[in-house]
Amino acid sequence: MSRKIAFQGEPGAFSHAAAHALFPDDEALPCTTFEDTIAAVQNGDAEFGVVPVENSLYGRITDIYHLLPKSGLFITGEHFLRVEMNLLGVPGATLADIKAVQSLSVALGQCRKFIAKHKLKTINGVDTAGSAREIGEKGDKSVGAIASLFAAEVYGLTVIAQNIEDAAHNTTRFLVISKQADEPAAGAGKVKTTFVFRVRNVPAALYKAMGGFATNGVNMTKLESYMLDGSFTATQFYADIEGHPSDRSVQLAFEELKFFTDHFHVLGVYKAASAT
């Protein structure tokens, strides 16, 4: 029996492509919002969720940083998806037929050179996959969509031009979330630990809290700060480190961190994925 994997967006979205890459034999469950995606996992409608957490061009996905720590869910994996933009058209369409292109405004912005070179008009869509769906429904050879190859497969569209994005390094990092923690065994390969914390209101608390990672040789690959509940004085930090909580070096670093914090919570321990 296949499991359900929740993602945000329409079928054919890049999040759908990431979910399919991670769980190719399971059933994808489209969700309208990130809140719906998380709720689907919380209430058991889906066994896992796949959500984007950061993009190499546009930085962090802010909503995830606010929603995930409060969700009660665990991070059980990660996946890096190379974001490749493609010009899609209805069957039989060629580049010579295309006069306008529709997609999410961000996607259009990532393909400015191609659009300018071919003198295409742009149409802002709600998202990439939804644009692909609409193009397929309209059946107009003069209008194309910029979306993933996965969207072309889902909606039966022709791939007119591949990899038309301006930046070749556009990559999105996705997290796998679940109601149950699934920690790999210590020493079973490269592992990441993700956690959130709030420092105590004392001078140099953050500097001192971070000191334990440096002195114990623990590599911190991410540290993000964000406001809590709209307050300018309440700040929470989100961090990724390389290492397992059972590693002695990580244990010592956490001991020092906890001394200078009034809140500390591990969101997940999981195998690290390659970014290339």
Secondary structure as the mmCIF struct_conf table of DSSP 4:
data_model
#
loop_
_struct_conf.conf_type_id
_struct_conf.id
_struct_conf.beg_label_comp_id
_struct_conf.beg_label_asym_id
_struct_conf.beg_label_seq_id
_struct_conf.end_label_comp_id
_struct_conf.end_label_asym_id
_struct_conf.end_label_seq_id
HELX_LH_PP_P HELX_LH_PP_P1 SER A 2 ARG A 3
STRN STRN1 LYS A 4 GLN A 8
BEND BEND1 GLY A 9 GLU A 10
TURN_TY1_P TURN_TY1_P1 PRO A 11 GLY A 12
BEND BEND2 ALA A 13 ALA A 13
HELX_RH_AL_P HELX_RH_AL_P1 PHE A 14 LEU A 22
TURN_TY1_P TURN_TY1_P2 PRO A 24 ASP A 25
BEND BEND3 ASP A 26 ASP A 26
STRN STRN2 GLU A 27 CYS A 31
BEND BEND4 THR A 32 THR A 33
HELX_RH_AL_P HELX_RH_AL_P2 PHE A 34 GLN A 42
TURN_TY1_P TURN_TY1_P3 ASN A 43 GLY A 44
BEND BEND5 ASP A 45 ASP A 45
BEND BEND6 GLU A 47 GLU A 47
STRN STRN3 PHE A 48 ASN A 55
TURN_TY1_P TURN_TY1_P4 SER A 56 TYR A 58
STRN STRN4 GLY A 59 ARG A 60
HELX_RH_AL_P HELX_RH_AL_P3 THR A 62 SER A 71
STRN STRN5 PHE A 74 ARG A 82
STRN STRN6 ASN A 86 GLY A 89
BEND BEND7 VAL A 90 VAL A 90
TURN_TY1_P TURN_TY1_P5 PRO A 91 GLY A 92
TURN_TY1_P TURN_TY1_P6 LEU A 95 ASP A 97
STRN STRN7 ALA A 100 LEU A 104
HELX_RH_AL_P HELX_RH_AL_P4 SER A 105 GLY A 109
TURN_TY1_P TURN_TY1_P7 GLN A 110 CYS A 111
HELX_RH_AL_P HELX_RH_AL_P5 ARG A 112 LYS A 117
TURN_TY1_P TURN_TY1_P8 HIS A 118 LYS A 119
STRN STRN8 LYS A 121 GLY A 125
BEND BEND8 VAL A 126 VAL A 126
HELX_RH_AL_P HELX_RH_AL_P6 THR A 128 LYS A 138
TURN_TY1_P TURN_TY1_P9 LYS A 141 SER A 142
STRN STRN9 VAL A 143 ALA A 147
HELX_RH_AL_P HELX_RH_AL_P7 LEU A 149 TYR A 155
TURN_TY1_P TURN_TY1_P10 GLY A 156 GLY A 156
STRN STRN10 THR A 158 ALA A 161
BEND BEND9 GLN A 162 GLN A 162
BEND BEND10 ASP A 166 ASP A 166
TURN_TY1_P TURN_TY1_P11 ALA A 168 HIS A 169
STRN STRN11 THR A 171 SER A 178
BEND BEND11 LYS A 179 GLN A 180
HELX_LH_PP_P HELX_LH_PP_P2 GLU A 183 ALA A 185
TURN_TY1_P TURN_TY1_P12 ALA A 186 GLY A 187
BEND BEND12 ALA A 188 GLY A 189
STRN STRN12 VAL A 191 VAL A 199
BEND BEND13 ASN A 201 VAL A 202
TURN_TY1_P TURN_TY1_P13 PRO A 203 ALA A 204
HELX_RH_AL_P HELX_RH_AL_P8 ALA A 205 THR A 215
TURN_TY1_P TURN_TY1_P14 ASN A 216 GLY A 217
STRN STRN13 MET A 220 MET A 227
BEND BEND14 LEU A 228 LEU A 228
TURN_TY1_P TURN_TY1_P15 ASP A 229 GLY A 230
BEND BEND15 PHE A 232 THR A 233
STRN STRN14 THR A 235 GLU A 242
BEND BEND16 GLY A 243 GLY A 243
TURN_TY1_P TURN_TY1_P16 PRO A 245 SER A 246
BEND BEND17 ASP A 247 ASP A 247
HELX_RH_AL_P HELX_RH_AL_P9 ARG A 248 PHE A 259
TURN_TY1_P TURN_TY1_P17 PHE A 260 PHE A 260
STRN STRN15 THR A 261 LYS A 271
HELX_LH_PP_P HELX_LH_PP_P3 ALA A 272 SER A 274
#
